[in-house]
Amino acid sequence: MGRLGKPEEIAAIRNRTWPLRPWYDVDMKRKIVGYHLDAESHWVAELECGHGQHVRDDPPWKERPWVRTEEGRASRLGQDLNCVRCDEFARKVAEAVIKECRESLVAAYEDAGISGLCAEGRWEMALDSLHSINLSKIIS
């Protein structure tokens, strides 16, 4: 029997959580294209992705004296700023893709085993199953 041939081993892999590795933790930088005041009169940077990000001058936690003046804000147009909403969306997409890949790999590996393939053949079938994943279904 192959490396994952025992039912308890397959169940363990199916039920395992697969956290995203630290390599994913990158900021989604977007350019500042404008500003507006929110309902509480705090400045919000309008980002090229269409999202907004507060740019408060709130010493000692965050010092952004350039926010206070029109010239200061204008000087930051085109500068990159992290978009928290894009970060969250990218994380959700990555988690959904990982989940779908895991399910596809395990199902194909099990099916190949039921068909009588050896461990090498089972892994080949499992890896081939990744070609049939519909990414547009996952992302939507």
BELUR-V199638 format. One record per pair of residues at least 24 apart in sequence whose ideal C-beta (glycine too) atoms are under 8 Angstrom apart, sorted by the first residue. I is the first residue (numbers start at 1). J is the second residue. If there is no record, write none. Layout:
I;J, I;J
//
This chain:
1;119, 2;113, 2;118, 2;119, 2;122, 2;123, 3;119, 4;109, 4;119, 4;122, 5;113, 5;119, 10;106, 10;109, 10;110, 13;102, 13;106, 14;102, 14;103, 14;106, 18;98, 18;99, 18;102, 20;91, 20;94, 20;95, 20;98, 24;91, 24;94, 27;82, 27;87, 28;82, 28;83, 28;86, 28;87, 28;90, 29;80, 29;81, 29;82, 29;83, 30;80, 30;81, 30;82, 30;83, 30;86, 31;78, 31;79, 31;80, 31;81, 32;76, 32;77, 32;78, 32;79, 32;80, 32;81, 33;77, 33;78, 34;77, 35;73, 43;67, 43;73, 45;76, 45;81, 47;81, 47;83, 49;83, 49;85, 49;86, 51;83, 51;84, 51;85, 51;86, 53;81, 53;82, 53;83, 53;84, 55;81, 93;138, 93;139, 96;138, 96;139, 97;135, 97;138, 100;133, 100;138, 101;130, 101;133, 104;129, 104;130, 104;132, 104;133, 105;129, 105;130
//
